[in-house]
């Protein structure tokens, strides 16, 4: 991973110490910047969108309340030391079966500090909370070759469930992805829930 400049948030913040705030249309440039980083494009489909398109998407994701009626996607900006370092999103993919999925990106300069793991854990706490999204299962995928992202999921309580062959097109090629899942009961049993605010 890349090094941080001296004024970077990771120099002022203990490893893994983060907070989440709801993303807004004003964050479109930040989100686009993280998506355009070379290492992100190596493992994530980079669908070309204008700042206006991203802002419109963030506006949609800022609207829903995070409660047991949530259906669709919400997104947060991950902050460390009061500075943005990445994003995490949560989608209820099947309200009737209470299933959701999580995705995330941390900017290159702030990787390797535990921010992604902390953000995923906080998102799971919101997802599984009876006053949050109240889902029973959360899923995630990571490119098979993306060891760092797979470690984030494993440290967050997800279990490897197999490989989806050729799941996504990245850089013009179909890429195999590792599938992961975690159940609400497992999350509670592992003592990882921390009761964070769904803000």
C-alpha positions in Angstrom: 0.0 0.0 0.0 1.1 3.6 -0.4 2.5 5.7 2.4 0.6 8.6 4.0 1.7 12.2 4.0 2.6 13.7 7.4 -0.7 15.5 7.8 -2.8 12.4 6.9 -5.6 11.3 9.3 -3.9 8.0 10.0 -1.0 9.9 11.6 -3.4 11.4 14.1 -5.7 8.5 14.6 -5.2 5.2 16.3 -5.4 2.2 13.9 -9.0 1.3 13.1 -10.5 4.3 14.9 -13.2 5.6 12.5 -16.7 7.1 12.4 -19.3 6.9 9.8 -21.4 9.8 8.4 -24.1 9.5 5.7 -22.8 10.4 2.2 -24.4 13.3 0.5 -24.2 14.7 -3.1 -21.4 17.0 -2.0 -19.2 13.8 -1.6 -19.4 12.9 -5.3 -15.8 14.2 -6.0 -14.4 12.3 -3.1 -16.1 9.0 -4.2 -15.0 9.5 -7.8 -11.4 10.1 -6.7 -11.3 6.9 -4.7 -12.9 4.9 -7.6 -10.3 6.3 -10.0 -7.3 5.2 -8.0 -5.3 2.5 -9.9 -5.4 -0.1 -7.2 -9.2 0.3 -6.9 -9.7 -0.2 -10.6 -7.6 -3.4 -10.4 -10.4 -5.1 -8.4 -13.6 -3.2 -9.0 -15.5 -2.5 -12.2 -15.0 1.1 -12.9 -18.2 2.2 -14.5 -17.5 5.6 -16.0 -19.9 8.2 -14.4 -19.9 11.9 -14.3 -19.8 13.9 -11.0 -23.5 14.7 -11.6 -24.4 11.1 -12.0 -22.5 10.1 -8.8 -24.1 13.1 -6.9 -27.6 11.9 -8.0 -26.8 8.4 -6.8 -25.6 9.7 -3.5 -28.7 11.8 -3.1 -30.8 8.6 -3.5 -28.7 6.8 -1.0 -28.9 9.7 1.5 -32.7 9.6 1.6 -33.8 6.3 3.2 -34.0 5.9 6.9 -31.9 3.1 8.3 -34.6 1.1 10.0 -36.3 -2.3 9.7 -38.2 -1.0 6.6 -35.1 -0.2 4.7 -35.1 -1.6 1.1 -32.3 -0.4 -1.2 -28.9 1.2 -0.6 -27.5 3.6 1.9 -23.9 4.8 1.9 -21.5 6.3 4.4 -18.3 8.2 4.3 -15.6 6.6 6.5 -13.8 9.2 8.5 -10.6 9.0 10.7 -9.6 11.9 12.8 -12.4 13.9 11.2 -11.0 13.4 7.7 -12.6 11.2 4.9 -10.7 8.1 4.1 -13.2 6.0 2.1 -16.7 4.8 1.9 -18.9 1.9 2.8 -22.4 1.0 1.5 -25.1 -1.3 2.6 -27.9 -2.7 0.4 -31.0 -4.6 1.5 -31.2 -7.0 -1.5 -34.2 -9.0 -0.2 -36.4 -7.4 2.5 -38.7 -10.4 2.7 -35.8 -12.8 3.4 -33.9 -10.1 5.4 -30.7 -10.3 3.3 -28.3 -7.5 2.6 -24.9 -6.9 1.2 -21.9 -4.7 2.0 -19.3 -3.0 -0.2 -16.4 -0.7 0.7 -13.3 1.2 -0.5 -10.6 2.9 1.4 -8.4 5.4 -0.4 -4.9 4.3 -1.2 -3.0 6.5 1.2 -5.0 5.3 4.2 -5.0 1.5 3.6 -3.4 -1.0 6.0 -4.6 0.9 9.1 -7.7 -1.2 9.9 -10.2 1.4 8.6 -11.9 -1.0 6.2 -12.4 -3.7 8.9 -13.7 -1.1 11.4 -16.1 0.3 8.8 -17.4 -3.1 7.8 -17.9 -4.1 11.5 -19.8 -0.9 12.2 -22.0 -1.4 9.1 -22.8 -5.0 10.3 -23.8 -3.7 13.7 -26.2 -1.3 12.0 -27.4 -4.0 9.6 -28.1 -6.6 12.3 -29.6 -4.1 14.9 -33.3 -4.5 15.6 -33.5 -0.7 15.4 -31.2 -0.6 12.3 -31.8 -2.5 9.1 -32.7 -5.7 11.1 -31.5 -8.2 8.5 -30.7 -11.8 9.2 -27.8 -12.3 6.7 -25.2 -10.1 5.0 -23.3 -11.1 1.9 -20.1 -9.7 0.3 -17.8 -10.6 -2.6 -14.2 -9.9 -3.3 -12.1 -10.7 -6.3 -10.3 -14.0 -5.7 -6.9 -12.3 -6.0 -7.8 -9.4 -3.7 -6.2 -10.8 -0.5 -6.5 -7.5 1.4 -10.3 -7.3 0.9 -10.8 -10.9 1.7 -8.9 -10.5 5.0 -11.2 -7.5 5.8 -14.2 -9.7 5.4 -12.7 -12.6 7.4 -11.7 -10.3 10.2 -15.2 -8.9 10.3 -16.8 -12.3 10.9 -17.7 -13.3 7.4 -17.3 -17.0 6.3 -16.0 -18.0 2.9 -18.8 -19.7 1.0 -17.3 -20.5 -2.4 -16.2 -18.9 -5.7 -18.5 -17.3 -8.3 -16.7 -17.9 -11.5 -16.6 -14.9 -13.9 -18.9 -12.9 -11.7 -17.9 -9.4 -12.7 -16.1 -7.8 -15.7 -13.0 -5.9 -14.6 -10.6 -4.4 -17.1 -12.4 -6.1 -19.9 -12.1 -9.6 -18.4 -14.5 -11.7 -16.4 -13.1 -12.1 -12.9 -13.8 -14.9 -10.4 -15.0 -13.6 -7.0 -14.9 -15.2 -3.5 -18.4 -15.2 -1.9 -18.8 -14.5 1.8 -21.7 -14.4 4.2 -22.4 -13.8 7.9 -25.6 -14.5 9.8 -27.0 -12.3 12.5 -26.7 -15.2 15.1 -23.0 -15.7 14.2 -22.3 -12.0 14.5 -24.0 -11.8 18.0 -22.3 -15.0 19.1 -18.9 -13.7 18.1 -19.5 -10.6 20.2 -18.6 -8.2 17.4 -21.8 -6.1 17.5 -21.2 -2.7 19.2 -24.5 -1.0 19.0 -23.4 2.0 16.9 -25.8 4.6 15.7 -27.5 4.1 12.3 -27.1 7.9 11.7 
